Amino acid sequence: PPQAMCADCHALEHEWVLSSGKARLLSWVVVYPPVLPAWKDRTPYVVVLVESEEGCRTMGNLLGATAADLRMDMPMLVDFAPSIDGDLIPQWRIA
C-alpha cells in the first residue's frame, strides 16, 4: 500500500504498478450505529479485509452482498464506487 518506506527493506524508492484486482477474503466486520453523521443512512454496512494476489492487504466496503454471503478465503474482485465525497475508491465484490 502507499507509504513513504518499504516495510520489508526500508527503501524510500517506490513505483506504482498495475494490480490484477483479484484478492482473497481475510476478515470482515459489520458496522452498526453510531457512526459519523455522513454514514448514518448507510448503516449497517460490511467492511472487508482482503489480500491481493500481489500480497497487498487493504480494507474496503463490500458491494452487492451481505455478511451472510461471506466465507473465509473466498475470492474477491476490486470495484470502484464513489465515496460520499464523490471520489472513486476501491471496494470489493465476491468474485
Sequence and secondary structure as in RCSB ss.txt:
>XXXX:A:sequence
PPQAMCADCHALEHEWVLSSGKARLLSWVVVYPPVLPAWKDRTPYVVVLVESEEGCRTMGNLLGATAADLRMDMP
MLVDFAPSIDGDLIPQWRIA
>XXXX:A:secstr
   SS TTT            EEEEEEEEEE SS  GGGGGG SEEEEEEEETTS EEEEEB S  GGG  TT E
EEEEEEE TTS EEEEEEE 
